[in-house]
Amino acid sequence: MALISSFIAATDGPTRSVRAAASYLYGLLTPGRAEPDGGRESGEVVVPVRTTSFVQGRAAGLGPVTVAYERQGTGEPLVLLHGVGHHRRAWDAVVPLLAERHETIAIDLPGFGESPDLDPAVPRDLRTAVGWLGTVLAELGVERPHVVGHSLGGLIALRLGQAGLARSVTALAPAGFWTDAERRRTYALLAAARHSVRLLPDMAMVRLAHTATARAALAGTVYGRPESCLPETLVADLRALRDATAFNATLRAGRAPGLFTGDVPGLPVTIAWGACDRILPPRQAARVLAMIPEARLVELPECGHIPMNDAPDLVARVILEATLRAAAEEL
């Protein structure tokens, strides 16, 4: 659920429709309402060319699953998993801070980013996801890496830890520890965000990303520090949300009861939560600790739902402390 919940700030009013919210934000683009900040040309967002690799896994009894990924750095392998509606670029600000100590492997989950969606014959439940992810890691030549996940990715990371496929787990605001009412609210916000993004022409999206006022509205719900959101990051995230083919199916799968049960014994677990998270409120962390009592809980001050952009230095430090803790416990 690591989304740019673009238009949630505009849909907070109970009588305002999603289409009206999109119109409201589009109105910010009209002459005299808002100007591009920093003197930039409003139509220019340079998104660097990425070097993407693909790997295919096949768990027993399932068809193949193909995912896009990027490897950077050297050292012990560390796998990075994003949230629903997001993509592997969620980790861009953090990867350079990890790459001297770890070989980072950032993955686009199926149906997000550049990864094709799952074949309809492949179930979308978490147990199946752990199965095919295990084969993907094997194809990458990685055995029991450190695993870091955000939101949906955090829930998957915890399940990988349970399955003995991780050396350590760091979960940032892991999904699935909600009440029914909390889940419904989260889903309503995410669905409104995606629908609103899909109503905007791409050119309008780019112009909004260059406008300080609109950028605050676009990113203020998911970022604790929306002013730090770079235009190119915002554009990439909005496009990822708009184009996520697995979005609806993933939310449907998330309605299943008992997304996480039991403990994660035998390895260090770190749970980190943004103090200003409006998508998955930080009170949910107490439910994680009730199930995983040995987990270390870290509060991320002034961070929203996507702390990797709010405070990349802090997030990197939390991850590195977790991997060092794993090494120390193995001595």
Phi, psi and chi 1 to 4 in degrees:
 res  aa     phi    psi   chi1   chi2   chi3   chi4
   1 MET       -   25.2  -57.4 -177.4 -179.1      -
   2 ALA   -78.3   76.3      -      -      -      -
   3 LEU  -108.5  154.8  -55.4  172.6      -      -
   4 ILE   -84.3   98.5  -62.5  -64.7      -      -
   5 SER   -77.9   74.8  -57.0      -      -      -
   6 SER   -52.0  -49.5  -46.0      -      -      -
   7 PHE  -112.9   18.6  -59.1   91.9      -      -
   8 ILE   -65.0  -37.5  -63.2  172.5      -      -
   9 ALA   -58.7  -33.2      -      -      -      -
  10 ALA   -82.5  -15.8      -      -      -      -
  11 THR  -104.8   10.8   57.0      -      -      -
  12 ASP   -64.5  -29.1  -83.1  -16.0      -      -
  13 GLY   -68.1  131.0      -      -      -      -
  14 PRO   -64.1  -22.3   22.1  -32.0      -      -
  15 THR  -101.9    1.8   61.5      -      -      -
  16 ARG   -90.8  125.1  177.3  170.4  -75.8  165.8
  17 SER   -77.7  163.5   68.8      -      -      -
  18 VAL   -61.7  -42.4  172.0      -      -      -
  19 ARG   -64.3  -38.0 -174.2  173.6  -63.9  -84.3
  20 ALA   -65.1  -37.5      -      -      -      -
  21 ALA   -63.8  -41.4      -      -      -      -
  22 ALA   -63.5  -41.3      -      -      -      -
  23 SER   -63.6  -38.4  -60.9      -      -      -
  24 TYR   -60.5  -47.5  162.0   74.8      -      -
  25 LEU   -71.9  -35.3  -74.3  173.2      -      -
  26 TYR   -61.8  -32.9 -169.7   81.5      -      -
  27 GLY   -63.3  -22.7      -      -      -      -
  28 LEU   -64.6  -17.6  -66.8  175.7      -      -
  29 LEU   -84.5  -12.5  -60.6  170.6      -      -
  30 THR   -72.4  150.6   58.2      -      -      -
  31 PRO   -54.4  137.3  -25.5   35.0      -      -
  32 GLY    87.5  -12.8      -      -      -      -
  33 ARG   -90.5  -39.1  -67.4  -69.0  -60.1  -82.9
  34 ALA  -159.4  144.9      -      -      -      -
  35 GLU  -116.0  147.2  -64.2  -64.6  -30.6      -
  36 PRO   -57.6  139.0  -21.7   32.3      -      -
  37 ASP   -86.7  161.8   59.4    3.7      -      -
  38 GLY    67.6    9.5      -      -      -      -
  39 GLY    73.4   13.1      -      -      -      -
  40 ARG   -74.9  156.2  -60.2 -174.5 -177.6  101.8
  41 GLU   -73.8  130.5  -67.3  -63.8  -34.8      -
  42 SER   -67.1  -19.6   60.7      -      -      -
  43 GLY   -95.1    4.6      -      -      -      -
  44 GLU  -110.3  117.7  -65.1 -178.6    2.4      -
  45 VAL  -133.6  113.4  168.0      -      -      -
  46 VAL   -90.1  112.9  178.1      -      -      -
  47 VAL  -102.3  114.3  178.7      -      -      -
  48 PRO   -59.1  147.4  -19.9   30.6      -      -
  49 VAL   -68.6  134.1  175.7      -      -      -
  50 ARG  -106.2  147.6  -46.4  -72.5  -65.7 -134.6
  51 THR   -95.6  109.9  -59.2      -      -      -
  52 THR  -108.9  135.4  -54.2      -      -      -
  53 SER  -114.6  160.5  -59.6      -      -      -
  54 PHE  -129.1  144.2  -66.7   87.6      -      -
  55 VAL  -137.2  148.4   60.9      -      -      -
  56 GLN  -121.3  130.9 -172.1  175.8   92.1      -
  57 GLY  -115.9  157.1      -      -      -      -
  58 ARG  -147.3  105.2 -175.8 -168.6  -68.3  -95.8
  59 ALA   -78.9  158.9      -      -      -      -
  60 ALA   -56.9  128.6      -      -      -      -
  61 GLY    80.8    2.9      -      -      -      -
  62 LEU  -119.1  159.5  -62.3  176.4      -      -
  63 GLY   -75.5  174.0      -      -      -      -
  64 PRO   -69.4  150.2   25.5  -33.1      -      -
  65 VAL  -125.0  123.1  176.0      -      -      -
  66 THR  -108.5  132.5  -59.0      -      -      -
  67 VAL  -131.1  148.0  -63.1      -      -      -
  68 ALA   -88.5  147.4      -      -      -      -
  69 TYR  -155.0  165.2   70.8   96.2      -      -
  70 GLU  -133.7  137.0  -70.2 -178.4   71.0      -
  71 ARG  -113.0  133.8  -63.5  178.9   94.3  143.2
  72 GLN  -144.4  154.0  -60.0 -178.3   55.6      -
  73 GLY    82.8 -177.8      -      -      -      -
  74 THR  -137.8  155.7   57.8      -      -      -
  75 GLY   119.6 -160.9      -      -      -      -
  76 GLU   -62.1  136.1  -64.0  175.6  -12.4      -
  77 PRO   -67.2  141.9   21.0  -30.1      -      -
  78 LEU  -137.8  119.7 -173.6  151.3      -      -
  79 VAL   -97.6  135.9  172.2      -      -      -
  80 LEU  -117.6  125.2  -62.1  162.7      -      -
  81 LEU  -120.8  129.6  -57.1  173.5      -      -
  82 HIS   -89.9 -178.4   62.3   79.1      -      -
  83 GLY  -100.0  180.0      -      -      -      -
  84 VAL   -66.9  136.2   69.4      -      -      -
  85 GLY    77.8    1.9      -      -      -      -
  86 HIS  -110.1 -160.6 -138.1  168.4      -      -
  87 HIS  -159.3  177.6   53.4  166.9      -      -
  88 ARG   -65.4  -20.4   67.7 -179.0 -172.8  -87.4
  89 ARG   -67.7   -8.5  -69.7 -169.5   59.6 -177.7
  90 ALA   -53.6  -26.4      -      -      -      -
  91 TRP   -98.3    6.3  -55.4   99.1      -      -
  92 ASP   -56.9  -38.7  -82.6    4.5      -      -
  93 ALA   -75.9  -18.8      -      -      -      -
  94 VAL   -95.7  -35.0  177.0      -      -      -
  95 VAL   -54.1  -46.0  163.9      -      -      -
  96 PRO   -60.0  -25.1  -23.1   34.8      -      -
  97 LEU   -82.4  -12.3  -53.8  174.1      -      -
  98 LEU  -104.7  -20.0  -56.3  174.1      -      -
  99 ALA   -69.2  -17.2      -      -      -      -
 100 GLU   -77.6  -23.0  -71.4 -171.5    4.6      -
 101 ARG  -108.8  -19.4  -65.2 -107.4  -59.9  -88.9
 102 HIS  -139.4  147.0  -68.2  -77.0      -      -
 103 GLU   -84.5  109.5  178.7 -169.4   36.6      -
 104 THR   -88.9  139.7   62.6      -      -      -
 105 ILE  -126.8  100.9  -55.3  169.9      -      -
 106 ALA   -94.3  126.9      -      -      -      -
 107 ILE  -115.3  138.9  -68.1  174.1      -      -
 108 ASP   -88.5  118.1  -80.1  -25.8      -      -
 109 LEU   -65.9  154.8  -65.4  169.8      -      -
 110 PRO   -56.1  131.5  -28.3   37.0      -      -
 111 GLY    84.2    6.6      -      -      -      -
 112 PHE  -131.6  152.8  -59.8  103.5      -      -
 113 GLY    58.0 -129.5      -      -      -      -
 114 GLU   -98.7    3.8  -65.0 -176.9   76.3      -
 115 SER   -83.6  133.7  -68.6      -      -      -
 116 PRO   -65.1  155.5   22.9  -31.6      -      -
 117 ASP   -70.6  164.2 -159.0   -1.0      -      -
 118 LEU   -63.5  146.3  -67.7  172.8      -      -
 119 ASP   -61.5  141.3 -175.4  -81.4      -      -
 120 PRO   -54.8  -23.4  -26.2   34.2      -      -
 121 ALA   -78.3  -11.2      -      -      -      -
 122 VAL   -92.3  117.7  177.9      -      -      -
 123 PRO   -60.1  152.5  -21.6   33.0      -      -
 124 ARG  -103.5   16.9 -148.5  172.2  -75.5  -90.6
 125 ASP   -80.2  164.6   62.2  -79.5      -      -
 126 LEU   -68.5  -36.0  -74.5  163.8      -      -
 127 ARG   -61.1  -42.4 -175.1  171.8 -175.9  174.6
 128 THR   -66.1  -39.5  -58.7      -      -      -
 129 ALA   -60.1  -41.5      -      -      -      -
 130 VAL   -62.1  -38.5  167.6      -      -      -
 131 GLY   -62.8  -51.7      -      -      -      -
 132 TRP   -73.8  -29.8   61.2 -106.8      -      -
 133 LEU   -63.9  -36.8  -97.5  171.1      -      -
 134 GLY   -59.4  -39.8      -      -      -      -
 135 THR   -72.5  -32.7   66.7      -      -      -
 136 VAL   -63.2  -45.2  163.9      -      -      -
 137 LEU   -61.8  -39.5  -65.1  177.7      -      -
 138 ALA   -63.4  -41.8      -      -      -      -
 139 GLU   -64.2  -30.4  -72.1  -66.0  -35.0      -
 140 LEU   -80.2   -3.9  -69.3  170.6      -      -
 141 GLY    73.7   28.7      -      -      -      -
 142 VAL  -113.8  126.6  174.9      -      -      -
 143 GLU  -118.2  122.3 -177.3  178.0   -5.5      -
 144 ARG    46.6   65.2  -67.7 -169.7   71.5 -124.2
 145 PRO   -75.2  167.1   32.6  -37.5      -      -
 146 HIS   -69.8  138.3  -58.2  -77.6      -      -
 147 VAL  -123.8  130.0 -179.1      -      -      -
 148 VAL  -123.1  130.5 -179.4      -      -      -
 149 GLY  -137.8  151.8      -      -      -      -
 150 HIS  -118.6  129.3  169.5 -116.6      -      -
 151 SER    58.2 -115.6 -161.1      -      -      -
 152 LEU   -54.5  -42.9  168.5   64.7      -      -
 153 GLY   -62.4  -32.1      -      -      -      -
 154 GLY   -67.6  -39.8      -      -      -      -
 155 LEU   -63.6  -43.8  173.6   59.6      -      -
 156 ILE   -63.3  -40.1  -66.3  172.1      -      -
 157 ALA   -60.2  -42.0      -      -      -      -
 158 LEU   -63.9  -39.6  -69.7  170.3      -      -
 159 ARG   -68.0  -35.4  -66.4  -68.7  -63.8 -100.4
 160 LEU   -63.8  -39.0  -73.7  169.4      -      -
 161 GLY   -62.4  -42.8      -      -      -      -
 162 GLN   -59.6  -35.4  -80.7 -171.3  -38.4      -
 163 ALA   -81.2    1.3      -      -      -      -
 164 GLY    76.7   20.0      -      -      -      -
 165 LEU  -101.4    5.4  -63.7  175.7      -      -
 166 ALA  -129.9  148.3      -      -      -      -
 167 ARG   -86.9  -33.4 -172.4  176.8  173.1 -166.8
 168 SER  -151.8  159.2   72.4      -      -      -
 169 VAL  -129.4  129.9  170.9      -      -      -
 170 THR  -121.6  118.1  -57.2      -      -      -
 171 ALA  -116.4  120.4      -      -      -      -
 172 LEU   -96.9  115.1  -49.2  178.9      -      -
 173 ALA    44.7   60.3      -      -      -      -
 174 PRO   -63.4  139.5   24.5  -34.5      -      -
 175 ALA   -76.1  164.2      -      -      -      -
 176 GLY    97.7   -2.9      -      -      -      -
 177 PHE  -105.7   37.0  -65.6   90.1      -      -
 178 TRP  -102.0  162.5   42.9   45.7      -      -
 179 THR   -82.2  168.9   64.6      -      -      -
 180 ASP   -59.2  -41.3  -74.3  -16.9      -      -
 181 ALA   -65.9  -40.8      -      -      -      -
 182 GLU   -64.7  -41.3  -72.2  169.9  -18.7      -
 183 ARG   -62.4  -43.3 -178.6 -167.8   60.8   76.4
 184 ARG   -61.7  -41.4  -72.0 -167.0  -63.4  -88.9
 185 ARG   -64.7  -45.6  176.4 -174.4  176.2  -84.2
 186 THR   -59.5  -46.1  -65.5      -      -      -
 187 TYR   -63.0  -38.8  -83.8   25.5      -      -
 188 ALA   -63.0  -43.0      -      -      -      -
 189 LEU   -63.5  -45.5  -65.1  177.0      -      -
 190 LEU   -66.9  -42.2  -60.4 -178.9      -      -
 191 ALA   -64.8  -40.8      -      -      -      -
 192 ALA   -63.3  -40.4      -      -      -      -
 193 ALA   -61.5  -48.4      -      -      -      -
 194 ARG   -64.9  -43.9  174.9  168.9  157.2   84.1
 195 HIS   -62.2  -40.3 -174.5   50.4      -      -
 196 SER   -65.5  -42.8  -61.1      -      -      -
 197 VAL   -61.1  -37.7  170.1      -      -      -
 198 ARG   -72.0  -15.9  -62.6  179.1   77.8 -178.6
 199 LEU   -81.6  -17.5  -68.2  175.0      -      -
 200 LEU   -89.6  131.9  -87.7 -175.0      -      -
 201 PRO   -61.8  153.2  -17.5   29.4      -      -
 202 ASP   -60.3  -38.9 -163.0   75.4      -      -
 203 MET   -62.1  -39.3 -178.6 -177.9   69.1      -
 204 ALA   -65.4  -38.6      -      -      -      -
 205 MET   -60.0  -43.2 -173.2 -174.4  -58.4      -
 206 VAL   -64.9  -43.4  171.4      -      -      -
 207 ARG   -65.3  -39.5  -67.5 -174.4   65.9 -171.8
 208 LEU   -60.2  -40.2  -78.7  167.0      -      -
 209 ALA   -62.6  -24.0      -      -      -      -
 210 HIS   -92.2    1.0  -82.4   98.8      -      -
 211 THR  -108.1  120.1  -54.9      -      -      -
 212 ALA   -58.5  -44.3      -      -      -      -
 213 THR   -63.9  -47.4  -57.8      -      -      -
 214 ALA   -67.2  -36.4      -      -      -      -
 215 ARG   -63.0  -36.9 -163.9  158.0   64.5 -119.1
 216 ALA   -64.2  -40.3      -      -      -      -
 217 ALA   -68.1  -39.0      -      -      -      -
 218 LEU   -67.0  -42.1  -69.3  166.2      -      -
 219 ALA  -106.3   -6.2      -      -      -      -
 220 GLY   -65.6  -24.2      -      -      -      -
 221 THR   -79.8  -32.2  -60.6      -      -      -
 222 VAL  -103.4  -19.8  -70.8      -      -      -
 223 TYR  -105.1  140.1  -68.8  159.7      -      -
 224 GLY   -77.2  -24.4      -      -      -      -
 225 ARG  -128.9   72.1  -59.0  167.9 -177.1  169.0
 226 PRO   -61.8  -24.4   21.2  -32.4      -      -
 227 GLU   -65.5  -19.6   69.7  -79.8   -2.4      -
 228 SER   -87.1   -2.2   67.8      -      -      -
 229 CYS   -76.6  117.7 -179.9      -      -      -
 230 LEU   -74.2  145.4  -61.9  174.7      -      -
 231 PRO   -54.7  -43.0  -27.3   35.2      -      -
 232 GLU   -66.7  -32.8   56.8  -91.7   27.1      -
 233 THR   -68.1  -44.3  -61.4      -      -      -
 234 LEU   -63.5  -44.0 -176.6   55.2      -      -
 235 VAL   -61.7  -45.7  167.9      -      -      -
 236 ALA   -61.4  -40.0      -      -      -      -
 237 ASP   -69.6  -40.4  -74.4   -8.8      -      -
 238 LEU   -64.6  -40.7  -68.2  174.1      -      -
 239 ARG   -65.8  -39.0  -72.3  170.7  175.0  163.6
 240 ALA   -62.5  -41.6      -      -      -      -
 241 LEU   -64.6  -45.8  173.2   58.1      -      -
 242 ARG   -61.0  -41.1  178.9 -166.5   64.9 -165.7
 243 ASP   -95.8    4.9  -60.6  -23.7      -      -
 244 ALA   -70.2  103.1      -      -      -      -
 245 THR   -70.6  -21.7   57.9      -      -      -
 246 ALA   -95.2    6.3      -      -      -      -
 247 PHE   -57.8  -57.4 -178.4   84.9      -      -
 248 ASN   -65.3  -42.5  -68.9  -28.8      -      -
 249 ALA   -64.6  -34.9      -      -      -      -
 250 THR   -68.1  -41.0  -59.3      -      -      -
 251 LEU   -63.8  -39.2  -67.5 -167.4      -      -
 252 ARG   -61.7  -43.3  -75.3 -165.3  -61.9  -89.0
 253 ALA   -63.3  -30.3      -      -      -      -
 254 GLY   -73.2   -5.9      -      -      -      -
 255 ARG   -79.8   -9.7  -64.1 -170.1 -178.0  106.3
 256 ALA   -63.7  143.1      -      -      -      -
 257 PRO   -74.6  158.2   28.1  -34.8      -      -
 258 GLY    60.4   46.8      -      -      -      -
 259 LEU   -61.4  -29.2  -66.0  175.4      -      -
 260 PHE  -141.7  128.1 -175.4   89.5      -      -
 261 THR  -138.1  154.7   58.0      -      -      -
 262 GLY    87.2 -166.3      -      -      -      -
 263 ASP  -112.2  179.3 -160.4   -9.2      -      -
 264 VAL  -124.4   79.3 -175.6      -      -      -
 265 PRO   -79.3  152.6   29.5  -34.1      -      -
 266 GLY    86.8    4.4      -      -      -      -
 267 LEU  -154.1  154.2   72.7  159.0      -      -
 268 PRO   -73.7  137.3   21.9  -30.1      -      -
 269 VAL  -124.1  130.9  174.3      -      -      -
 270 THR  -118.3  130.0  -61.6      -      -      -
 271 ILE  -112.8  123.7  -53.6  -62.4      -      -
 272 ALA  -122.6  138.7      -      -      -      -
 273 TRP  -140.2  131.5 -137.7  -67.8      -      -
 274 GLY   -66.4  130.6      -      -      -      -
 275 ALA   -65.3  -21.6      -      -      -      -
 276 CYS  -111.5   24.0  -56.3      -      -      -
 277 ASP   -68.8  117.8 -167.4  -27.5      -      -
 278 ARG   -97.9  -14.1  -65.4  174.2   60.6 -169.3
 279 ILE   -85.7  -49.6  -56.9  -60.6      -      -
 280 LEU  -122.0   95.9  -65.0  175.1      -      -
 281 PRO   -56.6  143.1  -24.4   34.3      -      -
 282 PRO   -63.2  -14.6   16.4  -28.0      -      -
 283 ARG   -62.1  -20.4   62.0  176.6  175.1  -89.7
 284 GLN   -68.0  -18.6  -64.6  179.5   12.8      -
 285 ALA   -59.6  -32.8      -      -      -      -
 286 ALA   -61.8  -32.8      -      -      -      -
 287 ARG   -72.0  -33.3  -61.5  171.8 -161.8  148.0
 288 VAL   -64.3  -46.5 -175.7      -      -      -
 289 LEU   -67.1  -28.5  -66.2 -176.6      -      -
 290 ALA   -64.8  -31.1      -      -      -      -
 291 MET   -89.9  -32.4  -68.4 -171.9 -178.2      -
 292 ILE  -122.5   75.9  -47.4  171.5      -      -
 293 PRO   -65.0  -21.5   19.4  -30.2      -      -
 294 GLU   -87.4   -1.6  -63.6  -58.9  -43.3      -
 295 ALA   -67.6  149.0      -      -      -      -
 296 ARG   -95.1  127.6  172.1  176.3  173.0 -110.6
 297 LEU  -104.0  130.5  176.9   61.7      -      -
 298 VAL  -124.4  124.9 -179.7      -      -      -
 299 GLU   -86.0  138.5 -178.1 -176.5  -86.8      -
 300 LEU  -108.7   96.6  -54.8  174.6      -      -
 301 PRO   -61.3  142.2  -19.1   31.3      -      -
 302 GLU    62.4   13.6  -61.3 -179.0   41.9      -
 303 CYS  -101.8  142.5  -70.7      -      -      -
 304 GLY   -92.9 -148.0      -      -      -      -
 305 HIS   -73.0  -22.2 -174.4   58.3      -      -
 306 ILE  -115.9   77.3  -53.1  179.5      -      -
 307 PRO   -69.1  -17.8   26.3  -35.2      -      -
 308 MET   -61.2  -29.8  -58.6   89.0   76.8      -
 309 ASN   -93.2  -31.4  -76.5  -21.6      -      -
 310 ASP   -67.5  -43.7  -76.4  -29.4      -      -
 311 ALA  -147.4   69.6      -      -      -      -
 312 PRO   -60.0  -36.1   17.3  -29.0      -      -
 313 ASP   -63.1  -43.4  -70.6  -16.9      -      -
 314 LEU   -65.9  -44.4  174.7   58.0      -      -
 315 VAL   -62.5  -43.1  170.1      -      -      -
 316 ALA   -61.5  -40.4      -      -      -      -
 317 ARG   -63.8  -41.5 -174.5  163.7   67.8 -110.2
 318 VAL   -61.9  -42.5  169.6      -      -      -
 319 ILE   -64.9  -45.5  -66.4  169.5      -      -
 320 LEU   -65.8  -37.0  -68.3  172.7      -      -
 321 GLU   -63.2  -36.7  -72.5  172.9   -5.2      -
 322 ALA   -67.0  -41.9      -      -      -      -
 323 THR   -71.8  -34.1   60.9      -      -      -
 324 LEU   -66.6  -37.5  -75.2  172.1      -      -
 325 ARG   -61.9  -39.7  178.5 -178.6  163.2 -156.1
 326 ALA   -63.3  -42.9      -      -      -      -
 327 ALA   -63.5  -40.9      -      -      -      -
 328 ALA   -65.9  -38.1      -      -      -      -
 329 GLU   -71.8  -19.9  -68.7 -175.4    5.1      -
 330 GLU   -84.5  -12.1  -69.8  172.8   -2.3      -
 331 LEU   -72.2      -  -66.4  177.8      -      -
